[in-house]
Amino acid sequence: MKPPAFEYVEPRTVEETVETLAEAGEGASLLAGGQSLLPLLNRRRVRPAVVVDINRVRDMSAVEIRADRVRIGAMGRLRELERHEALRGALPVLPATVRLVAHPQIRSRSTVGGSLSHADPAAELPALAVALGARMVLRSAEGERTVSADDFFRSDATDATDATDATDVAGATNTPGAPAPRTARRPGEVLTAVEFPRRDGFRFCFVEIPRHGQGGFPLVGVCLGLDLARTNGARATTVTAARLAGAGVADRPVRLARAEEALRGRPLDALVAGLTGGEPDDALDGVLDAAASEAAPPSDLHGSAAFRTALLRTAVRRALARLAAEARTEPETAEAARADVEGRGGA
Ligand SMILES: Cc1cc2nc3c(=O)[nH]c(=O)nc-3n(C[C@H](O)[C@H](O)[C@H](O)COP(=O)(O)OP(=O)(O)OC[C@H]3O[C@@H](n4cnc5c(N)ncnc54)[C@H](O)[C@@H]3O)c2cc1C
């Protein structure tokens, strides 16, 4: 298929972009990496009067690492983010999650802004944004506003098959009969950046269950962050706070707040003991039940809602096991590092 005819505009600045959007109104589509928009255009699922290509807009791909947050320009390419050395230190879950998206070839074009704006309910970055409590920075001719990830993502109005089919992806909203908006972005606005709080003290991981091997949208994914307290330097850790979001478990990325609550105050090793051959802890079932109670996954040819709910439980279990394993090795590493330094005559 070939795309319908459209006017093509290539602004060089954010100001030019928002002026163009203001003039074009709802008839404009922004083009970033094109990995979702181009299939939509080619299949004529969207018919914008104007395509506004923002690939040459200056200053929209910077990575700024601040004490309390990381700000990433919307045109940051996923492949660059996964290789960003400073980012690995400041917010390791971000490059680690980006690596789970699609294939390297697709990541070399895809942008963080495109992924968040496209907002596929099964996509990794929207769930990461919800788990971390990211803020979206939106610009229009009227000015700038920020929207929390919780408020940014909206229910998906497309059917479930379309929502997770990378070759028939939906997202543009300006065509009669086109899918309804999946985000709170208004016509005339461009997402210029996303700000992720660093949440020092938390350790995050993203666990997903792929549909068919690595490289496509997951069936289900979870982003879990735990803030752990150690009692008197002991190895046992207690969850003091948790953040959990799911991908592919509802019609938008969702925060699983009841499961977060069920995790609070629990000793982590006891929770995961049953997963490593030890005595199972009833509290784990409580956490998994709480997560499942907030999920409303789709049923489609890739899996029923019940299957996806079971996968959600599996993903949460794996995420807990991974963070527990990391927490267990941490003190050993610190002690080993100290011993090594002392052995070499260091302080
Ligand atoms: C084979 C294949 C496999 C994939 N697998 C995955 C996967 O596993 N996980 C995953 O998350 N994604 C996956 N994707 C989707 C891919 O990551 C897309 O690139 C991404 O969803 C959109 O990013 P983009 O930069 O290409 O945006 P585009 O395709 O250019 O735009 C997508 C939508 O967002 C809008 N938009 C883009 N930038 C902005 C902005 N700055 N402000 C406002 N609106 C904007 C566009 O107008 C359009 O509606 C896959 C894609 C393919 C083709």
The ligand as a Tripos MOL2 file, in Angstrom:
@<TRIPOS>MOLECULE
LIG
   53    58     1     0     0
SMALL
NO_CHARGES

@<TRIPOS>ATOM
      1 C1          8.4440   -4.6910   13.8460 C.3       1 LIG1
      2 C2          8.2130   -3.7150   14.9660 C.ar      1 LIG1
      3 C3          8.3560   -4.1540   16.2680 C.ar      1 LIG1
      4 C4          8.1150   -3.2790   17.3320 C.ar      1 LIG1
      5 N1          8.2590   -3.7450   18.6080 N.ar      1 LIG1
      6 C5          8.0290   -2.8990   19.6310 C.ar      1 LIG1
      7 C6          8.1720   -3.3380   20.9870 C.ar      1 LIG1
      8 O1          8.5470   -4.4730   21.2720 O.2       1 LIG1
      9 N2          7.8860   -2.4490   21.9750 N.ar      1 LIG1
     10 C7          7.4990   -1.1500   21.7050 C.ar      1 LIG1
     11 O2          7.2600   -0.3950   22.6400 O.2       1 LIG1
     12 N3          7.3970   -0.7110   20.4590 N.ar      1 LIG1
     13 C8          7.6380   -1.5470   19.4080 C.ar      1 LIG1
     14 N4          7.5070   -1.0860   18.1180 N.ar      1 LIG1
     15 C9          7.0670    0.2970   17.9160 C.3       1 LIG1
     16 C10         8.2600    1.2130   17.8160 C.3       1 LIG1
     17 O3          8.9590    1.2850   19.0360 O.3       1 LIG1
     18 C11         7.7680    2.5980   17.3840 C.3       1 LIG1
     19 O4          8.8240    3.2110   16.8030 O.3       1 LIG1
     20 C12         7.2440    3.5380   18.4260 C.3       1 LIG1
     21 O5          6.0710    3.0340   19.0030 O.3       1 LIG1
     22 C13         6.9390    4.9080   17.7860 C.3       1 LIG1
     23 O6          8.1080    5.6370   17.7630 O.3       1 LIG1
     24 P1          8.5190    6.4840   16.4880 P.3       1 LIG1
     25 O7          9.5960    7.4220   16.9270 O.co2     1 LIG1
     26 O8          8.8350    5.5760   15.3670 O.co2     1 LIG1
     27 O9          7.1920    7.3440   16.2150 O.3       1 LIG1
     28 P2          6.3610    7.6020   14.8970 P.3       1 LIG1
     29 O10         6.0070    6.3300   14.2270 O.co2     1 LIG1
     30 O11         7.0230    8.6400   14.0570 O.co2     1 LIG1
     31 O12         5.0550    8.2580   15.5670 O.3       1 LIG1
     32 C14         4.1640    7.4650   16.3050 C.3       1 LIG1
     33 C15         2.9960    8.3460   16.7750 C.3       1 LIG1
     34 O13         3.4340    9.2700   17.7600 O.3       1 LIG1
     35 C16         3.2410   10.6280   17.2910 C.3       1 LIG1
     36 N5          4.4280   11.3710   17.7170 N.ar      1 LIG1
     37 C17         5.7250   11.0340   17.4470 C.ar      1 LIG1
     38 N6          6.5560   11.8820   18.0820 N.ar      1 LIG1
     39 C18         5.7760   12.7760   18.7410 C.ar      1 LIG1
     40 C19         6.0590   13.8870   19.5670 C.ar      1 LIG1
     41 N7          7.3140   14.2670   19.8570 N.pl3     1 LIG1
     42 N8          5.0150   14.5750   20.0950 N.ar      1 LIG1
     43 C20         3.7330   14.1860   19.8450 C.ar      1 LIG1
     44 N9          3.4090   13.1420   19.0560 N.ar      1 LIG1
     45 C21         4.4200   12.4520   18.5100 C.ar      1 LIG1
     46 C22         3.0800   10.5210   15.7950 C.3       1 LIG1
     47 O14         2.3210   11.5810   15.2570 O.3       1 LIG1
     48 C23         2.3760    9.1910   15.6570 C.3       1 LIG1
     49 O15         1.0170    9.3220   15.9360 O.3       1 LIG1
     50 C24         7.7500   -1.9270   17.0530 C.ar      1 LIG1
     51 C25         7.6400   -1.4750   15.7320 C.ar      1 LIG1
     52 C26         7.8560   -2.3600   14.6870 C.ar      1 LIG1
     53 C27         7.7430   -1.8450   13.2790 C.3       1 LIG1
@<TRIPOS>BOND
     1     1     2 1
     2     2     3 ar
     3     2    52 ar
     4     3     4 ar
     5     4     5 ar
     6     4    50 ar
     7     5     6 ar
     8     6     7 ar
     9     6    13 1
    10     7     8 2
    11     7     9 ar
    12     9    10 ar
    13    10    11 2
    14    10    12 ar
    15    12    13 ar
    16    13    14 ar
    17    14    15 1
    18    14    50 ar
    19    15    16 1
    20    16    17 1
    21    16    18 1
    22    18    19 1
    23    18    20 1
    24    20    21 1
    25    20    22 1
    26    22    23 1
    27    23    24 1
    28    24    25 2
    29    24    26 1
    30    24    27 1
    31    27    28 1
    32    28    29 2
    33    28    30 1
    34    28    31 1
    35    31    32 1
    36    32    33 1
    37    33    34 1
    38    33    48 1
    39    34    35 1
    40    35    36 1
    41    35    46 1
    42    36    37 ar
    43    36    45 ar
    44    37    38 ar
    45    38    39 ar
    46    39    40 ar
    47    39    45 ar
    48    40    41 1
    49    40    42 ar
    50    42    43 ar
    51    43    44 ar
    52    44    45 ar
    53    46    47 1
    54    46    48 1
    55    48    49 1
    56    50    51 ar
    57    51    52 ar
    58    52    53 1
@<TRIPOS>SUBSTRUCTURE
     1 LIG1         1 GROUP 0 **** ****
